Amino acid sequence: MSVTPENPVELSRRTVLRRAAAAGLLATPAVGLLSGCVAGGDDEPTEQAAGEKTADNPLGVKEDAPLEVVIFNGGLGTKYATDVHIPSYKKKFPKAEVKFSQTEEVATVLQPRFTSNTPPDMVNNAGSKLMDQGALVQAGQVQDLTELFDAPSLDGSGKVRDTLIPGTVEQGTFNGKPYVLNYAFTVFGLWYDSALFEKNGWAAPKTWAEFTALCDKIKAAGITPYSYAGANASYYQYLVILTSAAKIGGPDVLKNIDNLEPGAWTAEPVKQAAAAWAEIGAKYGNKAHLGLKHTEVQLQQNQGKVAFYPSGSWLENEQAKDTPPGFKYAVMPVPSVTTSDKLPQTAIYAAAGEMYFVASKGKNPRGGMEYLRHMLSKEGAKGFTELTKVLTVVKGAVDGLEISPGLTSGNAMLSAAGSDYFAYRFDTWYKKLDDEARAATNELMFNGGTADKFCQRMQKAADAVKSDSSIEKFTR
């Protein structure tokens, strides 16, 4: 399949949010740790590289200034950085040394450097051990990207902000200022092997009754109908629960959760969603998966042992080396829970995700912003999609590009959804809520938890965050 100019990624009505939930700065209280080192004085960098601003160098990058880039090595890999974006930057600034490193534990590696005000210039903050982005912003460690978005695009097609899917800039804002580039446009749903389904005559279900009936058939065939990895990917599942809640009660359910509104977590749509998924966990899950990591459960799906798996459109690329011949990735929307859901069955969680930010206290923040400008060129975005099988927020970047089965399926789901998108932001804003949601979800799905207990537990955590004066509050 080819991506055409009519690709729904171009649609103007977009509500997007990142896919990976914030895991924070390990067990350390992130806000206190970070905010203690931004007061100035001897901790401030003595010099930051700056060059002359010209039409050809709108961000004023010093042409020979070193640039340090750190990329999370996860489902997207790192070749898009080493093979596409770094060479693009080097072509523009051949005198600049670009130091590249990768990590699977961003917080572990970078927390000490941010604490000591010696951070890299550009960071891909992602994975199960990423840094608390809200705390970084609150601590003054993140560069305001307004200048980047107002700069001319590398392609010469207007300002950078005008080349992006509407909503991209706003989605990375914290109380009105853009601090984060959410780059990878991800669709989230229930993934399955369409070849296995075709072989058994199974059709992707749309209603809850169809879903549970199919799960019964799958279970009878000796396959785990539905599962996720409890060790490090429970946020995949709480996303599914909240997707169902948004379908039942409308997108304001998620907005109320983000804004820490009273009773947002104990609202009836959240209870109904939690109850429905608790039953799926009890009847159709595998309790042994509580202790497994995401790649272990994903491998079991590749081996035909798991039917439905909740994930985003990075899954196909992440499993490329383990996907056997004949396995054909496909994705479907979360089924409607009730017959009176406020949003249609085709509605989905769609997110501009994978956070990239520039360190305000790095040695070369102008180079960091310029690096993002290269990522946001059409060539930079096209190269990313070719290597990762994931779309970006750059409009029209992959027109005519041949895409994979999984991306084809996700693109079709995106098209069917039309303007019915929704997302939440609490996970990136409040580390404590993300932590609690992960634990509460595992209890609900693996350990006999109830919807009431799940909702009360989350409401208590949300109320605690709201009353904590040390935590900056964000709204949308």
C-alpha positions as CSV (number, residue, x, y, z in Angstrom):
1,M,0.0,0.0,0.0
2,S,1.1,3.6,-0.6
3,V,0.6,6.5,1.6
4,T,-1.2,9.1,-0.5
5,P,-1.9,12.9,0.0
6,E,-5.3,11.9,1.4
7,N,-3.7,9.9,4.2
8,P,-5.7,10.7,7.3
9,V,-2.5,11.7,9.1
10,E,-3.1,14.9,7.2
11,L,-6.5,15.6,8.8
12,S,-6.8,18.9,10.7
13,R,-8.8,17.7,13.6
14,R,-6.3,15.9,15.7
15,T,-6.0,15.2,19.4
16,V,-2.7,13.6,20.0
17,L,-0.5,12.5,22.8
18,R,2.6,10.5,23.4
19,R,2.4,6.7,23.7
20,A,5.0,5.8,26.3
21,A,4.0,6.6,29.8
22,A,6.5,8.4,32.0
23,A,8.5,6.2,34.3
24,G,10.3,9.0,36.1
25,L,13.7,9.4,37.5
26,L,14.0,5.9,39.1
27,A,12.8,6.0,42.7
28,T,14.1,9.5,43.5
29,P,11.5,12.3,44.0
30,A,12.2,13.9,40.6
31,V,11.0,17.4,41.2
32,G,13.0,17.9,44.4
33,L,16.1,16.4,42.9
34,L,16.1,18.4,39.7
35,S,14.9,21.7,41.1
36,G,17.7,21.9,43.6
37,C,20.3,22.3,40.8
38,V,18.8,25.1,38.7
39,A,19.2,28.1,41.0
40,G,22.2,29.4,39.0
41,G,25.6,30.5,40.2
42,D,28.5,28.0,39.9
43,D,26.1,25.3,38.6
44,E,25.3,27.2,35.5
45,P,27.2,26.3,32.3
46,T,30.0,28.9,31.7
47,E,29.4,29.1,28.0
48,Q,26.9,28.0,25.4
49,A,27.7,27.8,21.7
50,A,26.1,30.5,19.5
51,G,26.8,31.6,15.9
52,E,25.4,34.3,13.6
53,K,21.8,34.1,12.6
54,T,21.4,34.2,8.9
55,A,18.7,33.1,6.3
56,D,20.7,29.8,5.9
57,N,21.3,29.5,9.7
58,P,18.1,30.8,11.3
59,L,18.8,29.3,14.7
60,G,22.3,30.8,15.0
61,V,24.1,27.5,15.3
62,K,27.9,27.7,15.8
63,E,29.2,25.8,12.8
64,D,32.0,24.0,14.6
65,A,30.4,23.5,18.0
66,P,30.2,19.9,19.2
67,L,26.7,18.4,19.5
68,E,25.8,15.5,21.9
69,V,22.7,13.4,21.1
70,V,21.3,10.6,23.3
71,I,18.7,8.2,21.7
72,F,16.6,5.6,23.5
73,N,17.3,2.2,22.1
74,G,13.8,0.5,22.1
75,G,11.2,-0.5,19.6
76,L,12.3,2.1,17.1
77,G,16.0,1.3,17.3
78,T,18.6,4.0,16.7
79,K,19.5,3.6,13.0
80,Y,17.2,6.5,12.1
81,A,19.5,8.7,14.1
82,T,22.8,7.3,13.0
83,D,21.8,6.8,9.3
84,V,19.4,9.7,8.7
85,H,19.4,12.6,11.1
86,I,23.0,12.8,12.2
87,P,24.3,12.6,8.5
88,S,21.8,15.4,7.6
89,Y,23.1,17.6,10.4
90,K,26.7,16.8,9.5
91,K,26.0,17.7,5.9
92,K,24.8,21.1,7.0
93,F,27.6,21.6,9.6
94,P,30.6,19.5,8.4
95,K,32.9,21.0,11.0
96,A,30.8,19.9,13.9
97,E,31.5,16.8,15.8
98,V,28.3,14.9,16.7
99,K,28.7,12.6,19.7
100,F,26.1,9.9,19.6
101,S,25.1,7.4,22.3
102,Q,22.2,5.1,23.0
103,T,20.7,3.7,26.1
104,E,17.8,1.4,27.2
105,E,17.6,3.2,30.6
106,V,17.4,7.0,30.0
107,A,16.9,8.0,33.6
108,T,19.7,5.7,34.9
109,V,22.2,7.2,32.5
110,L,21.1,10.8,32.3
111,Q,19.8,11.6,35.8
112,P,23.3,12.3,37.3
113,R,24.1,14.5,34.3
114,F,21.0,16.7,34.7
115,T,21.6,16.8,38.4
116,S,25.1,18.2,37.9
117,N,24.0,20.5,35.0
118,T,26.2,18.7,32.5
119,P,23.4,17.2,30.2
120,P,23.7,16.2,26.6
121,D,22.3,18.7,24.0
122,M,19.4,16.6,22.6
123,V,17.6,13.7,24.4
124,N,15.1,11.1,23.2
125,N,13.3,10.6,26.5
126,A,11.5,7.3,26.2
127,G,11.2,3.8,27.5
128,S,10.1,2.2,30.7
129,K,12.9,4.1,32.6
130,L,12.6,7.6,31.1
131,M,12.9,10.8,33.0
132,D,10.0,12.6,34.5
133,Q,9.4,15.2,31.8
134,G,7.1,17.4,33.9
135,A,9.7,17.6,36.6
136,L,12.4,18.5,34.1
137,V,10.3,21.3,32.7
138,Q,9.4,22.5,36.2
139,A,13.1,22.5,37.1
140,G,14.1,24.7,34.2
141,Q,16.1,22.0,32.5
142,V,14.2,22.0,29.1
143,Q,14.7,24.5,26.3
144,D,11.6,26.5,25.1
145,L,11.2,25.3,21.4
146,T,9.2,28.4,20.2
147,E,12.2,29.6,18.2
148,L,12.5,26.2,16.5
149,F,8.8,26.0,15.5
150,D,9.0,29.6,14.2
151,A,12.1,29.0,12.2
152,P,11.9,28.2,8.4
153,S,11.7,24.5,7.6
154,L,14.8,22.9,6.2
155,D,12.7,22.2,3.1
156,G,11.9,25.8,2.5
157,S,8.2,25.2,2.8
158,G,7.3,27.8,5.4
159,K,7.8,27.8,9.2
160,V,8.5,24.5,10.8
161,R,5.2,24.7,12.7
162,D,3.3,24.9,9.4
163,T,4.8,21.6,8.1
164,L,3.4,19.6,11.1
165,I,0.2,17.8,11.7
166,P,-2.1,20.3,13.5
167,G,-1.9,19.9,17.2
168,T,1.7,18.7,17.3
169,V,3.2,21.9,18.8
170,E,0.4,22.2,21.4
171,Q,0.7,18.6,22.4
172,G,4.3,19.2,23.6
173,T,3.4,22.3,25.6
174,F,3.4,22.7,29.3
175,N,1.2,25.6,30.5
176,G,1.4,27.3,27.1
177,K,5.0,26.9,26.2
178,P,6.4,24.2,23.8
179,Y,9.1,22.3,25.4
180,V,8.9,18.8,23.8
181,L,8.7,17.5,20.2
182,N,6.5,14.5,20.1
183,Y,7.7,13.1,16.8
184,A,6.4,9.6,16.1
185,F,2.7,9.5,15.2
186,T,1.4,6.3,16.7
187,V,-1.9,4.5,16.5
188,F,-2.7,2.2,19.4
189,G,-5.0,-0.8,19.4
190,L,-5.2,-4.6,19.7
191,W,-2.6,-6.3,17.6
192,Y,-3.0,-9.8,16.1
193,D,-1.8,-12.1,13.4
194,S,-4.2,-11.8,10.5
195,A,-2.8,-15.0,8.9
196,L,-3.7,-16.9,12.1
197,F,-7.2,-15.4,12.1
198,E,-7.7,-16.2,8.4
199,K,-6.6,-19.7,8.9
200,N,-9.2,-20.2,11.7
201,G,-12.0,-18.2,10.2
202,W,-11.8,-15.6,13.0
203,A,-13.0,-12.0,12.3
204,A,-11.8,-9.0,14.2
205,P,-14.6,-8.2,16.7
206,K,-16.3,-4.9,17.0
207,T,-18.6,-5.3,20.0
208,W,-17.9,-6.6,23.4
209,A,-20.1,-9.6,22.9
210,E,-18.2,-10.5,19.7
211,F,-14.9,-10.0,21.5
212,T,-15.7,-12.3,24.4
213,A,-17.2,-14.9,22.1
214,L,-14.1,-14.9,20.0
215,C,-11.9,-15.1,23.1
216,D,-13.8,-18.3,24.1
217,K,-13.0,-19.8,20.7
218,I,-9.4,-18.8,20.9
219,K,-9.1,-20.3,24.4
220,A,-10.7,-23.5,23.2
221,A,-8.0,-23.7,20.6
222,G,-5.3,-23.7,23.2
223,I,-4.1,-20.1,22.7
224,T,-4.1,-17.3,25.3
225,P,-6.8,-15.0,24.0
226,Y,-5.4,-11.7,25.5
227,S,-2.3,-10.6,27.4
228,Y,0.3,-8.0,28.1
229,A,3.5,-7.9,30.1
230,G,3.2,-7.0,33.7
231,A,6.8,-6.5,34.5
232,N,7.4,-3.3,32.4
233,A,4.4,-2.7,30.1
234,S,1.3,-2.3,32.3
235,Y,0.9,1.2,30.8
236,Y,-0.1,-0.6,27.6
237,Q,-3.0,-2.0,29.4
238,Y,-4.1,1.0,31.4
239,L,-4.2,2.9,28.0
240,V,-6.6,0.2,26.8
241,I,-8.8,0.7,29.9
242,L,-8.9,4.4,29.5
243,T,-9.6,4.0,25.8
244,S,-12.7,2.1,26.7
245,A,-13.6,4.7,29.3
246,A,-13.3,7.4,26.7
247,K,-15.5,5.5,24.2
248,I,-18.1,4.9,26.9
249,G,-18.3,8.5,28.3
250,G,-16.6,10.6,25.6
251,P,-13.2,12.3,25.5
252,D,-14.0,14.6,28.5
253,V,-13.5,11.5,30.7
254,L,-9.8,11.8,29.9
255,K,-9.6,15.5,30.1
256,N,-11.1,15.4,33.6
257,I,-8.4,12.9,34.6
258,D,-5.7,15.1,33.2
259,N,-7.0,18.2,35.0
260,L,-7.2,16.4,38.3
261,E,-11.0,17.1,38.5
262,P,-12.7,15.7,41.6
263,G,-14.1,12.2,41.1
264,A,-12.5,11.9,37.6
265,W,-11.2,8.4,38.3
266,T,-14.4,7.2,40.0
267,A,-16.7,8.3,37.2
268,E,-19.0,5.7,35.9
269,P,-17.3,5.3,32.4
270,V,-14.0,4.5,34.1
271,K,-15.7,2.0,36.4
272,Q,-17.5,0.3,33.5
273,A,-14.2,0.0,31.5
274,A,-12.3,-1.3,34.5
275,A,-14.9,-3.9,35.2
276,A,-15.0,-5.1,31.6
277,W,-11.2,-5.5,31.4
278,A,-11.0,-7.1,34.8
279,E,-13.2,-9.9,33.4
280,I,-10.9,-10.3,30.4
281,G,-7.9,-10.6,32.6
282,A,-9.6,-13.2,34.8
283,K,-11.0,-15.3,32.1
284,Y,-8.7,-14.9,29.1
285,G,-5.3,-13.7,30.4
286,N,-2.2,-15.6,31.6
287,K,-1.1,-14.9,35.1
288,A,2.4,-16.0,34.4
289,H,2.8,-12.9,32.2
290,L,2.7,-10.7,35.3
291,G,6.5,-11.2,35.6
292,L,7.4,-11.0,31.9
293,K,8.7,-8.1,29.9
294,H,7.0,-6.8,26.8
295,T,9.4,-8.5,24.3
296,E,8.8,-11.8,26.0
297,V,5.0,-11.7,25.6
298,Q,5.4,-10.2,22.1
299,L,7.6,-13.2,21.2
300,Q,4.9,-15.6,22.5
301,Q,2.5,-13.8,20.1
302,N,4.9,-14.4,17.2
303,Q,5.0,-18.1,18.2
304,G,1.2,-18.3,18.0
305,K,0.7,-18.6,21.8
306,V,-1.1,-15.2,22.3
307,A,-3.9,-13.9,20.1
308,F,-4.6,-10.2,21.1
309,Y,-1.8,-7.9,22.4
310,P,-2.3,-4.2,23.2
311,S,0.4,-2.0,21.7
312,G,1.3,0.9,19.4
313,S,2.5,1.0,15.9
314,W,6.1,0.6,16.9
315,L,5.4,-3.1,17.6
316,E,6.0,-4.4,14.1
317,N,9.5,-2.9,13.9
318,E,10.3,-3.9,17.5
319,Q,9.6,-7.6,16.7
320,A,11.1,-7.6,13.2
321,K,13.9,-10.0,14.0
322,D,11.6,-12.5,15.8
323,T,8.6,-12.4,13.4
324,P,8.5,-15.7,11.5
325,P,7.6,-15.9,7.8
326,G,3.9,-16.0,7.4
327,F,3.1,-14.0,10.5
328,K,1.1,-10.9,9.3
329,Y,0.7,-8.1,11.8
330,A,-2.7,-6.3,11.9
331,V,-4.4,-4.0,14.4
332,M,-8.0,-3.3,15.4
333,P,-9.7,-0.7,17.5
334,V,-10.6,-1.6,21.1
335,P,-14.2,-3.1,20.9
336,S,-17.1,-1.1,22.1
337,V,-18.0,-2.0,25.7
338,T,-21.7,-0.9,25.7
339,T,-24.3,-0.4,23.0
340,S,-24.6,3.2,24.2
341,D,-21.0,4.3,23.9
342,K,-20.7,8.0,23.2
343,L,-17.9,7.4,20.6
344,P,-18.1,4.9,17.8
345,Q,-16.3,1.6,17.7
346,T,-13.8,3.0,15.2
347,A,-12.6,5.7,17.6
348,I,-9.0,5.2,18.7
349,Y,-6.2,6.5,20.8
350,A,-3.8,8.2,18.5
351,A,-0.6,9.8,19.7
352,A,2.2,11.9,18.6
353,G,4.7,10.2,20.8
354,E,8.4,9.5,21.4
355,M,9.5,12.6,23.2
356,Y,12.6,14.6,22.1
357,F,13.8,17.7,23.9
358,V,16.7,20.0,24.1
359,A,18.6,20.6,27.4
360,S,18.5,24.3,28.3
361,K,21.7,23.9,30.3
362,G,23.6,21.9,27.6
363,K,26.6,23.3,25.9
364,N,24.9,23.6,22.5
365,P,21.1,24.2,22.8
366,R,21.0,25.9,19.4
367,G,22.6,22.9,17.8
368,G,20.0,20.7,19.7
369,M,17.1,22.7,18.2
370,E,18.8,22.6,14.7
371,Y,19.0,18.8,15.1
372,L,15.2,18.7,15.7
373,R,14.8,20.9,12.6
374,H,16.6,18.2,10.5
375,M,14.3,15.5,12.1
376,L,11.3,17.6,11.0
377,S,12.4,17.9,7.3
378,K,10.6,15.7,4.8
379,E,13.7,13.7,4.1
380,G,14.3,13.2,7.8
381,A,10.8,12.1,8.4
382,K,10.7,9.8,5.4
383,G,13.9,8.1,6.5
384,F,12.6,7.6,10.0
385,T,9.4,5.8,8.6
386,E,11.4,3.7,6.2
387,L,13.6,2.4,9.1
388,T,11.0,2.1,11.9
389,K,7.7,1.4,10.0
390,V,6.2,4.3,12.1
391,L,4.7,7.6,10.8
392,T,5.9,11.0,12.0
393,V,4.1,14.3,12.6
394,V,5.6,15.8,9.3
395,K,2.8,16.3,6.8
396,G,3.2,14.5,3.5
397,A,6.6,13.1,4.3
398,V,5.8,9.6,3.1
399,D,3.5,10.2,0.2
400,G,4.0,7.3,-2.2
401,L,6.1,5.3,0.1
402,E,5.4,1.6,0.2
403,I,4.6,0.5,3.7
404,S,4.5,-2.7,5.7
405,P,1.5,-4.9,6.6
406,G,1.2,-3.6,10.1
407,L,1.6,0.0,9.1
408,T,-1.0,-0.6,6.3
409,S,-3.4,-2.0,8.9
410,G,-2.8,0.9,11.3
411,N,-3.2,3.4,8.5
412,A,-6.6,1.9,7.6
413,M,-7.7,2.0,11.2
414,L,-6.6,5.7,11.3
415,S,-8.6,6.4,8.2
416,A,-11.7,4.7,9.6
417,A,-11.5,6.7,12.8
418,G,-11.8,10.0,11.0
419,S,-11.7,12.8,13.5
420,D,-12.5,10.5,16.5
421,Y,-9.2,10.7,18.3
422,F,-8.5,11.1,22.0
423,A,-5.6,10.9,24.4
424,Y,-4.5,11.8,27.9
425,R,-1.5,13.6,29.3
426,F,-1.5,12.8,33.0
427,D,1.2,10.1,32.5
428,T,3.8,12.6,31.3
429,W,2.7,15.4,33.7
430,Y,2.6,13.3,36.9
431,K,5.0,10.5,37.5
432,K,3.3,9.4,40.7
433,L,0.0,8.9,38.8
434,D,1.7,6.8,36.1
435,D,3.4,4.7,38.8
436,E,0.1,4.1,40.6
437,A,-1.8,3.4,37.4
438,R,0.7,0.7,36.4
439,A,0.5,-1.0,39.8
440,A,-3.3,-0.7,40.0
441,T,-3.7,-2.1,36.5
442,N,-1.6,-5.2,37.3
443,E,-3.7,-5.8,40.4
444,L,-6.9,-5.4,38.3
445,M,-5.8,-7.7,35.5
446,F,-3.6,-10.3,37.3
447,N,-4.4,-10.4,41.0
448,G,-8.2,-10.4,41.2
449,G,-8.7,-6.7,41.7
450,T,-12.1,-5.1,41.2
451,A,-13.2,-2.0,39.3
452,D,-14.2,-0.2,42.5
453,K,-10.8,-0.8,44.1
454,F,-9.0,0.3,40.9
455,C,-11.0,3.5,40.7
456,Q,-10.7,4.3,44.4
457,R,-7.0,3.7,44.4
458,M,-6.4,5.9,41.4
459,Q,-8.7,8.7,42.8
460,K,-6.7,8.7,46.0
461,A,-3.5,9.0,44.1
462,A,-4.8,11.8,41.9
463,D,-6.1,13.7,45.0
464,A,-2.7,13.4,46.6
465,V,-1.0,14.8,43.5
466,K,-3.5,17.7,43.4
467,S,-2.8,18.6,47.1
468,D,0.9,18.3,46.8
469,S,2.2,21.9,46.6
470,S,5.6,20.8,45.4
471,I,4.3,19.5,42.1
472,E,3.5,22.0,39.4
473,K,0.0,21.5,38.0
474,F,-0.8,21.4,34.2
475,T,-4.1,21.8,32.5
476,R,-5.6,21.4,29.1
